[in-house]
Amino acid sequence: MKILHTADWHLGKRLQEYSRLEEQRLVLDEICQIADRESVDLIVLAGDIFDSFNPAHEAVELLYKTLRKLSDYGKRPIIAISGNHDSTQFVEAPDPLARELGIIFYSRFDSVIPLGKLDSGVEITRSESGFVELKLPQHEFPTRILLAPYANEVSLRIHLGEEDREGEFRSVLSNKWQELADKYCDDLGVNLFVGHFFFTREGEQPEVEPESERPILHVGGTQALFTKNIPSQIQYAALGHLHRYHAVSHDTVPVVYSSSPLAYSFSEADQEKKVVLIEAQPGKPVAYKPIGLKQGRPLYRVKFDQLDKTLQWLEENPNCFVEITYETEQSIDASTRKAIMKAHDGIVNLIPQLKNPLGQESFQLHVDDLSKDVESLFRMFYQSEKGQEPNPEILSLFKEIISQNDPV
């Protein structure tokens, strides 16, 4: 069977004053086209469907229209879990109606998906808290899915117990998932994990979370779960939260972040966004490959020190959002700023960076310097910036300014 893994749509998200809704509409249509082209059997959407707990009407409408199309009007099931940007109540609200189109929303650890056969022929054969088994009419074998939506600290403690230490928290979740896998996930079906957590391999430095993300903090303050916490019966773990494509591990179980469909902050500049296509069958390792997405305006961080080169680059790169760092001796004058801003409709930030004319290192304070008086610190700063001691006139002016700020 073929499965398409996507995540972190963040519908309704803006880039400062810029709306991204039209870009989201285009890239979600591209995902629908990929699903059709690859004859995908199942879609998994691993959280952060919306960007806020109370999404705008336009974002909600875009979700429903996209999922209807992505489900091939009920023929292709979709499993969508909530992330840390989603409201659990809002995400699960349309579930009874959406389920008729084979779209299953899951946002709370204590939810149990009702059993039954849908008009499309898809059948929900077994379920309990954190688990669902589907039988697709075109396949003889079932598909089992461990469901791990994001839950805040209060929700996790209510559902999993009053554990409050990091190791115990990992152990409780791991034991829960292993219990479900032992009960349902044998070699006679395809076994998946869909989660919105921060995973890393034990002993490795965790991935940096994107600027646009709220860091995930779990019970006891744990920042990450370990890939070893995913049961060995699982053939593929589809994750959401990190915004770049990243295979955390593929030693025994492929543990993969699909990436967001658009770049949502400049920490994601120059990233290619992807979805992941998985081919799976019972009892065998899966094959998976990322597929690059082309729609949406890329984000770039660039640096210039000449106006003509800045304007040339902007002319050559019209369809993007850009953060420009402009090196200058003192500040960006009004005419230069006006020329740059007028040249492009996607300049999000224009940041001045003062040049050091003597090529010396920037002024830095050390711990030992903190005991020095203000005049000595000013002399050090001036020496660093100008390459010479301040003359008496500048020193006198500095002392006059300082004296005006002294408390009476």
C-alpha positions as CSV (number, residue, x, y, z in Angstrom):
1,M,0.0,0.0,0.0
2,K,1.0,3.6,-0.5
3,I,0.9,6.2,2.3
4,L,1.5,9.9,2.1
5,H,2.9,11.6,5.2
6,T,2.5,15.4,5.6
7,A,2.5,17.7,8.7
8,D,2.6,21.2,10.0
9,W,0.3,22.9,7.6
10,H,-0.2,25.9,10.0
11,L,-3.2,27.1,8.1
12,G,-3.8,30.8,8.7
13,K,-0.2,31.6,9.6
14,R,1.2,35.0,8.6
15,L,4.8,36.1,8.0
16,Q,4.6,39.4,10.0
17,E,2.1,41.5,7.9
18,Y,2.1,39.1,5.0
19,S,-0.8,36.6,4.5
20,R,0.3,33.1,3.3
21,L,-3.2,31.8,2.7
22,E,-3.0,31.9,-1.1
23,E,0.4,30.1,-1.0
24,Q,-1.1,27.5,1.3
25,R,-4.0,27.0,-1.1
26,L,-1.5,26.4,-4.0
27,V,0.8,24.1,-2.1
28,L,-2.1,22.0,-0.6
29,D,-3.4,21.6,-4.1
30,E,0.0,20.4,-5.1
31,I,-0.1,17.8,-2.3
32,C,-3.5,16.6,-3.7
33,Q,-2.0,16.3,-7.1
34,I,0.9,14.2,-5.7
35,A,-1.6,11.9,-3.9
36,D,-3.5,11.4,-7.1
37,R,-0.5,10.9,-9.3
38,E,1.0,8.3,-7.0
39,S,-2.3,6.5,-6.4
40,V,-1.9,6.9,-2.6
41,D,-4.1,4.7,-0.4
42,L,-3.9,6.6,2.9
43,I,-2.9,10.1,4.1
44,V,-1.4,10.9,7.5
45,L,-1.4,14.5,8.7
46,A,0.8,14.6,11.8
47,G,-0.4,17.7,13.6
48,D,-0.3,21.5,13.6
49,I,-3.2,21.6,11.2
50,F,-3.9,25.2,12.1
51,D,-1.6,27.9,13.4
52,S,-3.8,29.0,16.3
53,F,-6.4,27.7,18.7
54,N,-9.0,29.9,17.1
55,P,-8.3,29.9,13.3
56,A,-9.9,32.3,10.9
57,H,-12.8,31.3,8.8
58,E,-10.7,31.3,5.7
59,A,-8.2,28.8,7.2
60,V,-11.0,26.5,8.3
61,E,-12.7,26.6,4.9
62,L,-9.3,25.8,3.2
63,L,-8.8,22.8,5.4
64,Y,-12.2,21.3,4.7
65,K,-12.0,21.9,1.0
66,T,-8.5,20.4,0.8
67,L,-9.3,17.3,2.9
68,R,-12.4,16.6,0.8
69,K,-10.3,16.7,-2.4
70,L,-7.4,14.9,-0.7
71,S,-9.7,12.1,0.4
72,D,-10.8,11.7,-3.2
73,Y,-14.3,12.5,-2.0
74,G,-14.3,9.7,0.5
75,K,-12.3,6.9,-1.3
76,R,-8.9,7.7,0.4
77,P,-8.9,7.7,4.2
78,I,-7.1,10.5,6.1
79,I,-5.8,10.3,9.6
80,A,-5.2,13.8,11.1
81,I,-3.9,14.4,14.6
82,S,-3.6,17.6,16.5
83,G,-0.3,19.4,17.3
84,N,0.7,21.9,19.9
85,H,-0.8,24.8,17.8
86,D,-4.2,23.2,17.6
87,S,-7.2,23.3,19.8
88,T,-8.2,19.7,20.7
89,Q,-11.9,20.6,20.9
90,F,-11.8,22.5,17.6
91,V,-9.9,19.8,15.7
92,E,-12.2,16.9,16.8
93,A,-15.5,18.9,16.5
94,P,-16.2,18.0,12.8
95,D,-15.1,14.3,13.3
96,P,-18.6,12.6,13.1
97,L,-19.4,14.3,9.8
98,A,-15.8,14.1,8.4
99,R,-15.7,10.4,9.2
100,E,-18.3,9.8,6.5
101,L,-15.6,10.9,4.0
102,G,-13.0,8.7,5.6
103,I,-11.4,11.6,7.4
104,I,-10.6,10.8,11.1
105,F,-9.6,13.6,13.4
106,Y,-7.8,12.6,16.6
107,S,-6.7,15.1,19.2
108,R,-7.2,13.6,22.7
109,F,-5.5,10.6,24.3
110,D,-8.7,9.4,25.8
111,S,-10.8,9.5,22.6
112,V,-11.9,6.2,21.1
113,I,-12.8,6.1,17.4
114,P,-16.2,4.4,16.8
115,L,-16.2,1.1,14.8
116,G,-18.1,0.7,11.6
117,K,-18.0,0.5,7.8
118,L,-18.1,3.7,5.8
119,D,-19.9,4.3,2.5
120,S,-16.5,4.2,0.7
121,G,-15.9,0.6,1.9
122,V,-13.3,1.6,4.4
123,E,-13.9,-0.1,7.7
124,I,-12.8,0.8,11.2
125,T,-12.4,-2.7,12.6
126,R,-10.7,-2.2,16.0
127,S,-9.9,0.8,18.2
128,E,-9.2,2.0,21.7
129,S,-7.6,5.0,23.2
130,G,-4.5,5.9,21.2
131,F,-5.1,3.2,18.5
132,V,-7.2,2.5,15.4
133,E,-7.2,-0.3,12.8
134,L,-8.5,0.3,9.3
135,K,-9.4,-2.2,6.6
136,L,-9.2,-0.7,3.1
137,P,-11.3,-2.5,0.4
138,Q,-8.4,-2.6,-2.0
139,H,-6.1,-4.5,0.4
140,E,-6.5,-7.9,2.1
141,F,-4.5,-6.8,5.1
142,P,-5.4,-4.3,7.9
143,T,-3.6,-1.1,8.7
144,R,-2.9,-0.4,12.4
145,I,-2.0,3.1,13.6
146,L,-0.7,4.2,17.0
147,L,-2.1,7.7,17.5
148,A,0.0,10.2,19.6
149,P,-1.3,13.8,19.3
150,Y,0.3,16.5,21.2
151,A,-1.1,16.9,24.7
152,N,-0.2,19.6,27.2
153,E,1.1,18.8,30.7
154,V,-2.3,18.7,32.4
155,S,-3.8,16.4,29.8
156,L,-0.9,14.0,29.9
157,R,-1.0,13.8,33.6
158,I,-4.7,13.1,33.7
159,H,-4.4,10.4,31.1
160,L,-1.0,8.9,31.9
161,G,-0.7,9.4,35.6
162,E,1.0,11.8,38.0
163,E,4.5,11.1,36.8
164,D,6.6,14.2,36.9
165,R,10.2,13.1,36.2
166,E,11.6,13.1,32.7
167,G,12.7,9.5,32.6
168,E,9.4,8.3,34.1
169,F,7.4,10.3,31.6
170,R,9.2,8.6,28.7
171,S,8.7,5.3,30.3
172,V,5.0,5.8,30.8
173,L,4.5,6.8,27.1
174,S,6.8,4.0,25.9
175,N,4.9,1.4,27.9
176,K,1.6,2.6,26.7
177,W,2.7,2.4,23.0
178,Q,4.3,-1.0,23.6
179,E,1.2,-2.3,25.2
180,L,-0.9,-1.3,22.2
181,A,1.7,-2.7,19.7
182,D,1.9,-6.0,21.5
183,K,-1.9,-6.3,21.5
184,Y,-2.6,-5.3,17.9
185,C,0.5,-5.0,15.7
186,D,1.6,-8.4,14.3
187,D,3.1,-9.2,11.0
188,L,-0.2,-9.7,9.3
189,G,-0.9,-6.0,8.8
190,V,0.9,-2.7,8.2
191,N,1.8,-1.0,11.5
192,L,2.3,2.8,11.7
193,F,2.9,5.4,14.4
194,V,1.6,9.0,13.9
195,G,2.8,11.6,16.5
196,H,3.4,15.2,17.2
197,F,6.3,15.0,19.6
198,F,9.9,16.1,19.7
199,F,12.0,12.9,19.1
200,T,15.7,12.4,19.0
201,R,18.0,9.4,19.3
202,E,19.3,8.9,22.8
203,G,22.6,10.5,23.4
204,E,22.4,12.8,20.3
205,Q,22.1,16.6,20.3
206,P,18.4,17.4,19.6
207,E,17.4,19.2,16.5
208,V,16.8,23.0,16.9
209,E,13.1,23.8,16.8
210,P,12.2,26.5,14.3
211,E,11.7,30.1,15.3
212,S,8.0,29.9,14.3
213,E,7.4,27.0,16.6
214,R,6.5,27.0,20.3
215,P,9.0,24.7,22.0
216,I,7.3,21.5,23.2
217,L,7.6,21.0,26.9
218,H,6.2,17.9,28.4
219,V,5.6,16.5,31.9
220,G,8.6,17.2,34.1
221,G,10.1,19.6,31.5
222,T,11.3,16.9,29.1
223,Q,12.3,18.4,25.8
224,A,12.4,15.2,23.7
225,L,11.4,11.6,23.5
226,F,13.8,8.9,22.2
227,T,13.4,6.9,19.1
228,K,13.8,3.8,21.1
229,N,10.4,4.6,22.8
230,I,8.7,3.6,19.6
231,P,7.8,-0.1,19.5
232,S,9.8,-2.3,17.2
233,Q,6.6,-3.7,15.6
234,I,6.1,-0.2,14.0
235,Q,7.2,-0.1,10.4
236,Y,7.2,3.7,10.0
237,A,6.8,6.6,12.5
238,A,5.2,9.7,10.8
239,L,6.1,12.8,12.9
240,G,5.1,16.5,13.0
241,H,6.6,19.5,14.7
242,L,10.0,20.1,13.1
243,H,9.6,22.1,10.0
244,R,12.4,20.6,7.8
245,Y,12.5,17.1,6.4
246,H,14.5,15.0,8.8
247,A,14.9,11.3,9.3
248,V,15.7,11.1,13.0
249,S,16.5,7.4,12.7
250,H,16.1,4.5,10.3
251,D,18.1,1.8,12.1
252,T,15.1,-0.4,13.0
253,V,12.1,1.9,12.7
254,P,12.2,4.9,10.2
255,V,11.3,7.9,12.4
256,V,10.7,10.8,10.0
257,Y,9.6,14.5,10.1
258,S,8.0,15.3,6.7
259,S,8.5,19.1,7.0
260,S,6.0,21.9,6.8
261,P,4.7,22.6,3.2
262,L,5.9,26.2,3.3
263,A,8.8,28.0,5.0
264,Y,7.3,29.9,7.9
265,S,10.3,31.7,9.4
266,F,13.7,32.8,8.3
267,S,15.3,30.0,10.3
268,E,13.8,27.9,7.5
269,A,15.4,30.0,4.7
270,D,16.7,27.9,1.7
271,Q,15.0,24.7,2.9
272,E,13.2,22.6,0.3
273,K,9.8,21.6,1.7
274,K,8.6,18.0,1.2
275,V,6.0,15.3,1.7
276,V,7.0,11.7,2.2
277,L,5.7,8.8,0.1
278,I,5.8,5.4,1.9
279,E,5.3,2.0,0.3
280,A,4.4,-0.7,2.9
281,Q,3.3,-4.3,3.2
282,P,2.9,-6.6,6.2
283,G,6.0,-8.0,7.8
284,K,8.6,-6.2,5.7
285,P,10.6,-3.0,6.0
286,V,8.9,0.0,4.3
287,A,10.4,2.0,1.4
288,Y,10.0,5.7,1.7
289,K,11.1,8.8,-0.3
290,P,10.7,12.5,0.2
291,I,9.0,14.4,-2.7
292,G,9.9,18.1,-3.0
293,L,7.2,20.8,-3.1
294,K,7.4,23.6,-5.6
295,Q,4.6,26.0,-4.7
296,G,4.9,28.9,-2.3
297,R,7.4,31.8,-2.0
298,P,10.8,30.7,-0.7
299,L,12.4,32.7,2.2
300,Y,16.0,34.0,1.8
301,R,18.5,35.7,4.1
302,V,20.9,37.9,2.1
303,K,23.6,40.5,3.0
304,F,24.8,43.5,0.8
305,D,26.9,46.5,1.2
306,Q,26.1,48.3,-2.1
307,L,22.8,49.6,-3.3
308,D,23.3,48.5,-6.9
309,K,24.0,44.9,-6.0
310,T,21.0,44.9,-3.7
311,L,18.6,46.2,-6.3
312,Q,20.1,43.7,-8.9
313,W,19.4,40.7,-6.6
314,L,15.9,41.9,-5.8
315,E,15.1,42.3,-9.5
316,E,16.5,38.7,-10.2
317,N,14.5,37.2,-7.3
318,P,11.0,38.7,-7.5
319,N,8.9,35.8,-6.1
320,C,10.2,35.4,-2.6
321,F,10.2,36.8,0.9
322,V,13.6,38.2,2.0
323,E,15.4,39.4,5.0
324,I,18.2,41.9,4.0
325,T,21.1,42.7,6.2
326,Y,22.7,45.9,4.8
327,E,26.2,46.8,5.8
328,T,26.8,50.5,6.1
329,E,29.2,52.9,7.8
330,Q,26.7,54.6,10.0
331,S,23.0,53.9,9.2
332,I,20.8,53.3,6.1
333,D,19.9,56.7,4.8
334,A,16.3,57.5,3.8
335,S,16.9,57.5,0.0
336,T,18.7,54.1,0.2
337,R,16.0,52.6,2.3
338,K,13.3,54.0,0.0
339,A,15.0,52.6,-3.1
340,I,15.3,49.1,-1.5
341,M,11.8,48.9,-0.2
342,K,10.3,50.2,-3.5
343,A,12.2,47.5,-5.5
344,H,10.4,44.4,-4.1
345,D,7.1,43.5,-2.5
346,G,8.4,40.8,-0.3
347,I,11.0,42.5,2.0
348,V,10.1,41.4,5.5
349,N,13.1,42.8,7.3
350,L,15.8,45.4,6.4
351,I,18.5,45.3,9.0
352,P,21.4,47.7,9.2
353,Q,24.8,46.3,10.2
354,L,27.5,48.9,10.9
355,K,30.8,48.3,9.3
356,N,34.0,48.5,11.4
357,P,36.2,50.7,9.2
358,L,39.4,49.5,10.6
359,G,38.6,45.8,10.3
360,Q,39.0,45.2,14.1
361,E,36.9,42.8,16.1
362,S,33.6,44.1,17.4
363,F,33.6,45.4,20.9
364,Q,33.0,42.7,23.5
365,L,32.8,42.8,27.3
366,H,34.3,40.1,29.4
367,V,33.6,39.3,33.1
368,D,36.7,41.1,34.3
369,D,35.5,44.3,32.6
370,L,32.4,44.6,34.7
371,S,34.3,46.0,37.6
372,K,35.6,49.0,35.6
373,D,34.1,52.5,35.7
374,V,31.9,53.9,32.9
375,E,34.6,56.1,31.5
376,S,37.0,53.2,31.1
377,L,34.4,51.2,29.4
378,F,33.7,54.1,27.0
379,R,37.4,54.4,26.2
380,M,37.5,50.6,25.4
381,F,34.5,50.9,23.2
382,Y,35.8,54.0,21.3
383,Q,39.2,52.3,20.8
384,S,37.5,49.2,19.4
385,E,35.3,51.2,17.0
386,K,37.7,54.0,15.9
387,G,41.1,52.5,16.5
388,Q,42.2,55.4,18.8
389,E,41.6,57.0,22.2
390,P,38.8,59.5,22.3
391,N,40.1,63.1,22.3
392,P,39.5,65.4,25.3
393,E,36.5,67.1,23.6
394,I,34.7,63.8,23.1
395,L,35.5,62.7,26.6
396,S,34.2,65.9,28.0
397,L,30.9,65.5,26.0
398,F,30.6,61.9,27.2
399,K,31.0,63.0,30.9
400,E,28.4,65.7,30.5
401,I,25.9,63.2,29.1
402,I,26.6,60.8,31.9
403,S,26.2,63.5,34.6
404,Q,22.8,64.4,33.2
405,N,21.6,60.9,33.8
406,D,22.9,60.7,37.4
407,P,20.1,60.6,40.0
408,V,19.6,63.8,42.0
